[in-house]
Every structure is written in C-alpha cells, then in structure tokens.
Amino acid sequence: MSLHNEIQKKAAEHLWLNRPWVILTGAGISTESGIPDFRSPQTGLWNQYDPMEILSTEVLFNQPELFYKIGFPVLMQFKQARPNLAHGILAGWESRGIVKGVITQNIDSLHIEAGSKRVLEIHGHLRTAHCMKCLRTISIEKLESFVRDVQIPPRCRCGGILRPDVVLFGDMLPSSFEQATKLVQKFPLLVIGSSLQVSPANLIPSLAEKLMIINLEETPFDKKAAFVLNGKASTMLHFLDEEIKKLEEKA
C-alpha cells in the first residue's frame, strides 16, 4: 500500500472513531456538478465585472437593473446543477450516524436534493425570494418569470423590489451562521472543498476542537488539521466511504 493510501486509510479510521462529524462545504464540492467557482479567474464569468460589486446590496438597492441584468443570470446557473457523488455520500453518512449536520457556503441546495436532512445554508439559497418592502415570499421560479417576462427590476404587487434569498456582499448573516458556530463547538469538523479564506466561513474551523480537511489546494488551517487530503471531493469521499464500510462490517 502506498503512503498516500495509508494516510487515507488512517483518515477513514479517524472519521469512524470520532463520529459523528459536522461537515463544512465550499464551492469545491459542487464544481463536479458543473458549477464554476466564481472566485476563480479561470471561470471567465467575471472578466468584465467584479462579483463583490454586482452581487452586493449596494448594487441591488441603488442599481437594481444592473443586478438583475448581470448578477441574477449568473445566480440562476446554480439552479441547473444536480447533486454529485460527494453530496450523495454525505447524505448517506448522515443516515448512518457518521454526520451530524452539514454547514454549507453554497447556495445551490444540492445537499438537500441529495437527501441531507440537517443543512445550515450560511449564504442562503435559491429556492425562494422575497419583497424588500412587505417581505412577501415567492418561489424563485416566479421571480425568474418576472425577470424574464414582466420587468426588470421585478416588483411585488405592493411596489417593492423582489430579491432572491441569498446572502449578498454587504448583507447581514442569517441566523444559520450562529447555529453553525454552536454546532461546530460540539462535534469534530470535516471541511470539504473550501479554501477557508472567505469571511465569515473561515472563522468556523478555529472553533473546532478536531479538524479534517479535504480540498484540492492547501488552506490556512492545514497545520491545525489531524488529516489533510488533497484531491477532488468525490474521489476522496468515495475512498473514505469504502474504508468506513469495512469498519462498519467489523463493528
């Protein structure tokens, strides 16, 4: 057995012995579902515009036409994706008692679609939208149809501007973030597909007593982690899952 495989096997044993785990996922878990990481310069999505400017409360409040013409179509690309192997494995781990819950930076709802029950979406989601004036909630599909067929910016019947229920740059964090910080202080943390460089998600690993990381590249928390597995989320999770199944059979 190679040293690399030996480390992965020990990581699987560590996961099994210290279960249940809280999972923190970033963009890296969804790239295999066809969702580009918009922060990557290779994606080409933001050659002309800065996402921190367009997908911001400042633009939504002051230039809603720009938000809906440029930013909103990019957000809608996330709705076209479907869960991949990594999402499915995590949902299975939850049902088998290996995972306590998932904290995600992603807005794609893929964990929920894959079957995960306890999901804290700290950057919101694209399932619904609401009116900024009267707070009426509508489905994201209805918002899409307003943008496509009625008007930009889309307006509620009260006259207020509608917005998707995602956390934009400049927004206050949802209550799910506070729930996430409390959860991670009670259980060990496995980070998957996150660079851990974006605030406030980069605060979460500092709260964990035990830490493991799966990511393509190194992170600022690698030295704190008991195990760091560099590779694609689905590849690493598949290997770990196969090893854990062997341990389950012996238990």
LINCORUR-V764919 format. One record per backbone hydrogen bond with DSSP energy under -0.5 kcal/mol. NH is the residue of the N-H (numbers start at 1). CO is the residue of the C=O. Records with the same first field share a line. If there is no record, write none. Layout:
NH = CO ; CO
//
This chain:
6 = 2
7 = 3
8 = 4
9 = 5
10 = 6
11 = 7
12 = 8
13 = 9
14 = 10
15 = 11
16 = 12
17 = 13
18 = 14
19 = 16
21 = 98
22 = 188
23 = 101
24 = 190
25 = 23 ; 103
26 = 192
28 = 193
29 = 26
30 = 27
31 = 27
33 = 30
34 = 31
35 = 30
36 = 34
38 = 36
40 = 37
43 = 40
47 = 44
51 = 49
53 = 50
54 = 50
55 = 51
56 = 53 ; 54
57 = 169
60 = 56
61 = 57
62 = 58
63 = 59
66 = 63
67 = 63
68 = 64
69 = 65
70 = 66
71 = 66 ; 67
72 = 67
74 = 70
75 = 71
76 = 72
77 = 73 ; 74
78 = 74 ; 75
79 = 76
80 = 77
81 = 78
88 = 84
89 = 85
90 = 86
91 = 87
92 = 88
93 = 89
94 = 90
95 = 91
96 = 92
97 = 94
98 = 93
99 = 93
100 = 21
101 = 21
102 = 118
103 = 23
104 = 102 ; 120
105 = 25
113 = 109
114 = 110
115 = 111 ; 112
116 = 111
119 = 117
120 = 102
121 = 119
122 = 104 ; 120
123 = 104
124 = 121
125 = 165
126 = 107
129 = 138
130 = 163
131 = 136
132 = 161
135 = 131
138 = 129
140 = 127
143 = 139
144 = 140
145 = 141
146 = 142
147 = 143
148 = 144
149 = 145
150 = 145 ; 146
151 = 146
156 = 160
159 = 156
162 = 154
163 = 130
165 = 128
166 = 164
167 = 123
168 = 166
169 = 55
171 = 168
177 = 174
178 = 174
179 = 175
180 = 176
181 = 177
182 = 178
183 = 179
184 = 180
185 = 181 ; 182
186 = 183
187 = 183
188 = 20
189 = 210
190 = 22
191 = 189 ; 212
192 = 24
193 = 214
199 = 197
202 = 198
203 = 200
204 = 201
205 = 201
207 = 203 ; 204
208 = 204 ; 205
212 = 189
213 = 227
214 = 191
215 = 229
220 = 195
222 = 219
224 = 221
225 = 221
226 = 211
227 = 211
229 = 213
230 = 228
231 = 215 ; 229
236 = 232
237 = 233
238 = 234
239 = 235
240 = 236
241 = 237
242 = 238
243 = 239
244 = 240
245 = 241
246 = 242
247 = 243
248 = 244
249 = 245
250 = 246
251 = 247
//
